[in-house]
Structure formats: structure tokens, C-alpha cells
Amino acid sequence: KKRKKGPLSPSAAASSAAPSANQQHRLFDLPQDVQRVVFFPLLGRDGLVLLRRTCPLGTHRVSEDYIKSQINRLLVAKNIRNIISYRVRPRVRMRPMAFLLRLLYIIDNSG
């Protein structure tokens, strides 16, 4: 016999539903340093772009400073810090954040 599924408890229904406009994702309950050090590196460049585009807190947490720190980390890790330098100009053909994300992708995927 199959068991009939009863109605979900209010807490179970709330936890399984997508967050509404006035709720934040549980990700943002993590301390910001844990987000930056542990979670964001797991997302990769594409995940960071999606996080920035999908919610206001994502836009705030994945900041230009964070992306620059990741670029600088990769330059040191790949031992090319003295070979490549970059400067973000306020008005280039693309937005500064798009420029930084593309640069991060190129450095991360280069040999």
C-alpha cells in the first residue's frame, strides 16, 4: 500500500518554497567572510555572474573589490604578477565589472 501524503507543516512548506521578494536566500545567513573564502570560489566565474544578476544582495556581496582580490590572487598563484597588470578605467567600451569578470575568466582558464 502507498501512504497518502498529508499536507506539509507550515515550517516545511516555508523551507521548500522559493524565497519571496522580502526574504533572502539562506546563503546570505552565512558570515560574509565564509561566503567569500569558502562559497564564492566554488561558484566559479559563471556562478558569480549569476549571483550578481539574480538578487540585490548578490550584487552587493560579489563586489568589484572581491573580483579584484580574486584576480590578484590568480596573478600571484600563476606567478605572472610582474608580467600582467591591469587598471579599470571608468568609461571603457564595457562596464568595469564586466571587464573584471572577463579578465578573471581569462586568467583563471589560461595555462
MDTraj code that builds the backbone (N, CA, C; nanometers):
import mdtraj as md
import numpy as np

residues = "LYS LYS ARG LYS LYS GLY PRO LEU SER PRO SER ALA ALA ALA SER SER ALA ALA PRO SER ALA ASN GLN GLN HIS ARG LEU PHE ASP LEU PRO GLN ASP VAL GLN ARG VAL VAL PHE PHE PRO LEU LEU GLY ARG ASP GLY LEU VAL LEU LEU ARG ARG THR CYS PRO LEU GLY THR HIS ARG VAL SER GLU ASP TYR ILE LYS SER GLN ILE ASN ARG LEU LEU VAL ALA LYS ASN ILE ARG ASN ILE ILE SER TYR ARG VAL ARG PRO ARG VAL ARG MET ARG PRO MET ALA PHE LEU LEU ARG LEU LEU TYR ILE ILE ASP ASN SER GLY".split()
xyz = np.array([
    [0.0823, -0.1187, 0.0000],
    [0.0000, 0.0000, 0.0000],
    [0.0868, 0.1253, 0.0000],
    [0.0418, 0.2223, -0.0734],
    [0.1114, 0.3510, -0.0726],
    [0.0529, 0.4379, 0.0357],
    [0.1436, 0.5078, 0.1022],
    [0.0995, 0.6017, 0.2051],
    [0.0504, 0.7287, 0.1413],
    [-0.0578, 0.7780, 0.1907],
    [-0.1060, 0.9075, 0.1431],
    [-0.0220, 1.0171, 0.2060],
    [0.0129, 1.1107, 0.1241],
    [0.0904, 1.2234, 0.1759],
    [-0.0054, 1.3262, 0.2325],
    [0.0191, 1.3625, 0.3552],
    [-0.0617, 1.4647, 0.4196],
    [-0.0109, 1.6021, 0.3840],
    [-0.0810, 1.7031, 0.4268],
    [-0.0342, 1.8398, 0.3995],
    [0.0967, 1.8664, 0.4730],
    [0.1775, 1.9499, 0.4129],
    [0.3047, 1.9870, 0.4747],
    [0.2807, 2.0768, 0.5946],
    [0.3679, 2.0622, 0.6926],
    [0.3605, 2.1539, 0.8060],
    [0.3991, 2.2931, 0.7567],
    [0.3563, 2.3974, 0.8249],
    [0.3905, 2.5337, 0.7794],
    [0.5403, 2.5564, 0.7673],
    [0.6190, 2.5004, 0.8603],
    [0.7637, 2.5224, 0.8534],
    [0.8242, 2.4475, 0.7354],
    [0.7754, 2.3261, 0.7060],
    [0.8270, 2.2507, 0.5916],
    [0.7885, 2.3188, 0.4610],
    [0.6675, 2.3679, 0.4538],
    [0.6232, 2.4374, 0.3325],
    [0.7048, 2.5639, 0.3110],
    [0.7332, 2.6345, 0.4175],
    [0.8103, 2.7591, 0.4062],
    [0.9534, 2.7312, 0.3639],
    [1.0128, 2.6216, 0.4145],
    [1.1520, 2.5937, 0.3816],
    [1.1678, 2.5401, 0.2404],
    [1.0631, 2.4767, 0.1839],
    [1.0752, 2.4218, 0.0498],
    [1.0347, 2.5212, -0.0579],
    [0.9678, 2.6260, -0.0210],
    [0.9233, 2.7252, -0.1193],
    [1.0378, 2.8179, -0.1554],
    [1.0302, 2.8724, -0.2745],
    [1.1305, 2.9708, -0.3159],
    [1.1119, 3.0971, -0.2333],
    [1.2222, 3.1670, -0.2024],
    [1.2096, 3.2887, -0.1223],
    [1.1284, 3.3946, -0.1955],
    [1.0480, 3.4647, -0.1208],
    [0.9703, 3.5733, -0.1804],
    [1.0565, 3.6983, -0.1860],
    [0.9999, 3.8038, -0.2389],
    [1.0765, 3.9272, -0.2590],
    [1.1305, 3.9844, -0.1288],
    [1.0585, 3.9646, -0.0176],
    [1.1048, 4.0233, 0.1082],
    [1.1892, 3.9268, 0.1907],
    [1.2155, 3.8066, 0.1404],
    [1.3009, 3.7113, 0.2100],
    [1.4352, 3.7056, 0.1394],
    [1.5372, 3.6653, 0.2123],
    [1.6669, 3.6475, 0.1494],
    [1.6996, 3.4992, 0.1440],
    [1.7878, 3.4619, 0.0536],
    [1.8298, 3.3237, 0.0430],
    [1.9091, 3.2853, 0.1671],
    [1.9062, 3.1583, 0.2015],
    [1.9803, 3.1124, 0.3195],
    [2.1301, 3.1317, 0.3048],
    [2.1772, 3.1378, 0.1823],
    [2.3188, 3.1629, 0.1586],
    [2.3651, 3.2864, 0.2331],
    [2.2829, 3.3888, 0.2358],
    [2.3236, 3.5145, 0.2964],
    [2.3155, 3.5114, 0.4486],
    [2.2727, 3.3985, 0.5059],
    [2.2806, 3.3810, 0.6506],
    [2.4226, 3.3458, 0.6934],
    [2.5038, 3.2979, 0.5985],
    [2.6436, 3.2676, 0.6285],
    [2.7194, 3.3974, 0.6526],
    [2.8201, 3.3952, 0.7395],
    [2.9030, 3.5154, 0.7559],
    [2.9677, 3.5527, 0.6216],
    [2.9860, 3.6815, 0.5996],
    [3.0385, 3.7281, 0.4709],
    [3.1767, 3.6726, 0.4405],
    [3.2625, 3.6573, 0.5427],
    [3.3953, 3.6030, 0.5151],
    [3.3868, 3.4572, 0.4718],
    [3.2920, 3.3805, 0.5249],
    [3.2723, 3.2414, 0.4822],
    [3.2222, 3.2387, 0.3382],
    [3.1340, 3.3310, 0.3050],
    [3.0860, 3.3389, 0.1666],
    [3.2027, 3.3629, 0.0713],
    [3.2883, 3.4597, 0.1046],
    [3.3986, 3.4965, 0.0159],
    [3.5062, 3.3893, 0.0088],
    [3.5424, 3.3306, 0.1226],
    [3.6550, 3.2377, 0.1272],
    [3.6153, 3.0962, 0.0852],
    [3.4964, 3.0517, 0.1245],
    [3.4572, 2.9130, 0.1007],
    [3.3599, 2.8992, -0.0164],
    [3.2512, 2.9745, -0.0130],
    [3.1434, 2.9509, -0.1084],
    [3.1694, 3.0104, -0.2465],
    [3.2097, 3.1362, -0.2540],
    [3.2271, 3.2015, -0.3835],
    [3.3284, 3.1303, -0.4733],
    [3.4430, 3.0824, -0.4204],
    [3.5346, 3.0090, -0.5084],
    [3.4717, 2.8835, -0.5700],
    [3.3764, 2.8241, -0.5010],
    [3.3090, 2.7059, -0.5557],
    [3.2165, 2.7415, -0.6716],
    [3.1670, 2.8633, -0.6730],
    [3.0742, 2.9048, -0.7784],
    [3.1418, 2.9223, -0.9134],
    [3.2665, 2.9660, -0.9118],
    [3.3337, 2.9959, -1.0374],
    [3.2834, 3.1267, -1.0956],
    [3.3420, 3.1653, -1.2068],
    [3.3084, 3.2932, -1.2684],
    [3.1621, 3.2996, -1.3090],
    [3.1117, 3.1955, -1.3736],
    [2.9724, 3.1973, -1.4195],
    [2.8747, 3.2057, -1.3035],
    [2.9051, 3.1344, -1.1956],
    [2.8184, 3.1391, -1.0781],
    [2.8167, 3.2759, -1.0132],
    [2.9321, 3.3415, -1.0110],
    [2.9383, 3.4766, -0.9547],
    [2.8557, 3.5739, -1.0384],
    [2.8631, 3.5587, -1.1706],
    [2.7838, 3.6449, -1.2588],
    [2.6353, 3.6238, -1.2319],
    [2.5938, 3.4975, -1.2224],
    [2.4522, 3.4685, -1.1962],
    [2.4080, 3.5217, -1.0607],
    [2.4928, 3.5062, -0.9598],
    [2.4582, 3.5555, -0.8269],
    [2.4414, 3.7070, -0.8282],
    [2.5287, 3.7756, -0.9003],
    [2.5171, 3.9221, -0.9100],
    [2.3892, 3.9638, -0.9811],
    [2.3476, 3.8856, -1.0800],
    [2.2315, 3.9243, -1.1615],
    [2.0979, 3.8840, -1.1012],
    [2.0967, 3.7900, -1.0083],
    [1.9683, 3.7365, -0.9626],
    [1.9126, 3.8019, -0.8382],
    [1.9949, 3.8676, -0.7598],
    [1.9391, 3.9291, -0.6392],
    [2.0223, 4.0498, -0.5967],
    [1.9597, 4.1463, -0.5313],
    [2.0308, 4.2667, -0.4875],
    [2.1451, 4.2364, -0.3904],
    [2.1251, 4.1417, -0.2985],
    [2.2334, 4.1090, -0.2058],
    [2.3505, 4.0449, -0.2786],
    [2.3224, 3.9671, -0.3817],
    [2.4297, 3.9091, -0.4615],
    [2.5126, 4.0169, -0.5283],
    [2.4458, 4.1185, -0.5784],
    [2.5154, 4.2310, -0.6402],
    [2.6046, 4.3010, -0.5390],
    [2.5567, 4.3145, -0.4178],
    [2.6341, 4.3813, -0.3125],
    [2.7506, 4.2944, -0.2650],
    [2.7262, 4.1655, -0.2447],
    [2.8291, 4.0778, -0.1875],
    [2.9395, 4.0424, -0.2861],
    [2.9059, 4.0224, -0.4131],
    [3.0078, 3.9941, -0.5141],
    [3.0495, 4.1292, -0.5712],
    [3.1339, 4.1963, -0.4983],
    [3.1694, 4.3347, -0.5305],
    [3.2893, 4.3414, -0.6246],
    [3.3134, 4.4596, -0.6742],
    [3.4299, 4.4844, -0.7583],
    [3.5581, 4.4543, -0.6807],
    [3.5615, 4.4904, -0.5538],
    [3.6795, 4.4626, -0.4710],
    [3.7042, 4.3129, -0.4573],
    [3.5970, 4.2348, -0.4432],
    [3.6133, 4.0892, -0.4326],
    [3.6710, 4.0329, -0.5624],
    [3.6180, 4.0756, -0.6761],
    [3.6672, 4.0259, -0.8047],
    [3.8136, 4.0655, -0.8238],
    [3.8495, 4.1889, -0.7871],
    [3.9894, 4.2316, -0.7966],
    [4.0789, 4.1458, -0.7080],
    [4.0325, 4.1124, -0.5881],
    [4.1137, 4.0278, -0.4994],
    [4.1350, 3.8897, -0.5609],
    [4.0343, 3.8377, -0.6313],
    [4.0490, 3.7077, -0.6967],
    [4.1452, 3.7157, -0.8151],
    [4.1398, 3.8239, -0.8893],
    [4.2339, 3.8435, -0.9997],
    [4.3758, 3.8512, -0.9450],
    [4.3966, 3.9298, -0.8402],
    [4.5298, 3.9431, -0.7807],
    [4.5792, 3.8100, -0.7254],
    [4.4893, 3.7326, -0.6647],
    [4.5259, 3.6003, -0.6122],
    [4.5734, 3.5091, -0.7249],
    [4.5025, 3.5104, -0.8375],
    [4.5413, 3.4267, -0.9512],
    [4.6728, 3.4727, -1.0135],
    [4.6942, 3.6039, -1.0210],
    [4.8205, 3.6549, -1.0751],
    [4.9384, 3.6057, -0.9923],
    [4.9230, 3.6046, -0.8615],
    [5.0293, 3.5555, -0.7732],
    [5.0431, 3.4042, -0.7871],
    [4.9310, 3.3321, -0.7859],
    [4.9340, 3.1856, -0.7924],
    [4.9962, 3.1362, -0.9232],
    [4.9730, 3.2074, -1.0318],
    [5.0272, 3.1666, -1.1620],
    [5.1628, 3.2314, -1.1901],
    [5.2139, 3.3047, -1.0918],
    [5.3449, 3.3683, -1.0999],
    [5.3551, 3.4624, -1.2208],
    [5.2501, 3.5383, -1.2443],
    [5.2509, 3.6341, -1.3554],
    [5.2209, 3.7763, -1.3072],
    [5.2359, 3.7963, -1.1787],
    [5.2054, 3.9276, -1.1215],
    [5.2913, 4.0380, -1.1814],
    [5.4184, 4.0092, -1.2092],
    [5.5075, 4.1110, -1.2649],
    [5.4991, 4.1190, -1.4170],
    [5.4219, 4.0309, -1.4784],
    [5.4079, 4.0299, -1.6237],
    [5.2811, 4.1029, -1.6668],
    [5.1743, 4.0822, -1.5926],
    [5.0444, 4.1405, -1.6273],
    [5.0036, 4.2400, -1.5201],
    [4.9590, 4.3542, -1.5635],
    [4.8967, 4.4490, -1.4716],
    [4.7677, 4.4969, -1.5374],
    [4.6781, 4.5483, -1.4583],
    [4.5511, 4.5953, -1.5128],
    [4.5056, 4.7183, -1.4378],
    [4.4255, 4.7958, -1.5056],
    [4.3664, 4.9146, -1.4460],
    [4.2266, 4.9288, -1.5049],
    [4.1314, 4.9517, -1.4209],
    [3.9936, 4.9658, -1.4666],
    [3.9661, 5.1135, -1.4891],
    [3.9368, 5.1473, -1.6111],
    [3.9021, 5.2854, -1.6426],
    [3.7520, 5.3023, -1.6271],
    [3.7097, 5.4169, -1.5770],
    [3.5667, 5.4362, -1.5514],
    [3.4798, 5.4227, -1.6757],
    [3.5219, 5.4738, -1.7863],
    [3.4395, 5.4680, -1.9076],
    [3.5161, 5.3977, -2.0195],
    [3.5036, 5.2681, -2.0239],
    [3.5574, 5.1909, -2.1353],
    [3.4385, 5.1368, -2.2131],
    [3.4644, 5.0612, -2.3184],
    [3.3545, 5.0095, -2.4002],
    [3.2603, 4.9206, -2.3202],
    [3.3128, 4.8506, -2.2218],
    [3.2265, 4.7667, -2.1392],
    [3.2275, 4.8185, -1.9962],
    [3.1334, 4.7794, -1.9203],
    [3.1265, 4.8213, -1.7805],
    [3.2454, 4.7656, -1.7035],
    [3.2908, 4.8369, -1.6005],
    [3.4063, 4.7900, -1.5236],
    [3.3890, 4.6483, -1.4680],
    [3.2711, 4.6151, -1.4182],
    [3.2516, 4.4816, -1.3612],
    [3.2581, 4.3745, -1.4692],
    [3.2032, 4.4018, -1.5860],
    [3.2105, 4.3062, -1.6971],
    [3.3560, 4.2854, -1.7380],
    [3.4326, 4.3946, -1.7420],
    [3.5748, 4.3856, -1.7737],
    [3.6474, 4.2974, -1.6725],
    [3.6226, 4.3209, -1.5441],
    [3.6902, 4.2436, -1.4400],
    [3.6512, 4.0960, -1.4446],
    [3.5249, 4.0667, -1.4673],
    [3.4811, 3.9271, -1.4742],
    [3.5425, 3.8561, -1.5942],
    [3.5534, 3.9248, -1.7068],
    [3.6178, 3.8638, -1.8236],
    [3.7663, 3.8422, -1.7991],
    [3.8300, 3.9389, -1.7367],
    [3.9716, 3.9237, -1.7042],
    [3.9925, 3.8072, -1.6082],
    [3.9078, 3.7954, -1.5084],
    [3.9153, 3.6829, -1.4148],
    [3.9015, 3.5506, -1.4892],
    [3.8086, 3.5430, -1.5818],
    [3.7874, 3.4208, -1.6599],
    [3.9113, 3.3867, -1.7424],
    [3.9690, 3.4862, -1.8096],
    [4.0857, 3.4628, -1.8947],
    [4.2037, 3.4146, -1.8117],
    [4.2301, 3.4800, -1.7011],
    [4.3439, 3.4413, -1.6175],
    [4.3207, 3.3035, -1.5567],
    [4.1994, 3.2784, -1.5105],
    [4.1677, 3.1503, -1.4474],
    [4.1805, 3.0342, -1.5452],
    [4.1446, 3.0544, -1.6708],
    [4.1454, 2.9457, -1.7687],
    [4.2697, 2.9423, -1.8565],
    [4.3634, 3.0320, -1.8322],
    [4.4867, 3.0309, -1.9110],
    [4.5832, 2.9273, -1.8541],
    [4.6811, 2.8923, -1.9331],
    [4.7758, 2.7888, -1.8932],
    [4.8789, 2.8305, -1.7985],
])
top = md.Topology()
chain = top.add_chain()
for i, resn in enumerate(residues, 1):
    res = top.add_residue(resn, chain, resSeq=i)
    for name in ("N", "CA", "C"):
        top.add_atom(name, md.element.get_by_symbol(name[0]), res)
traj = md.Trajectory(xyz[None], top)
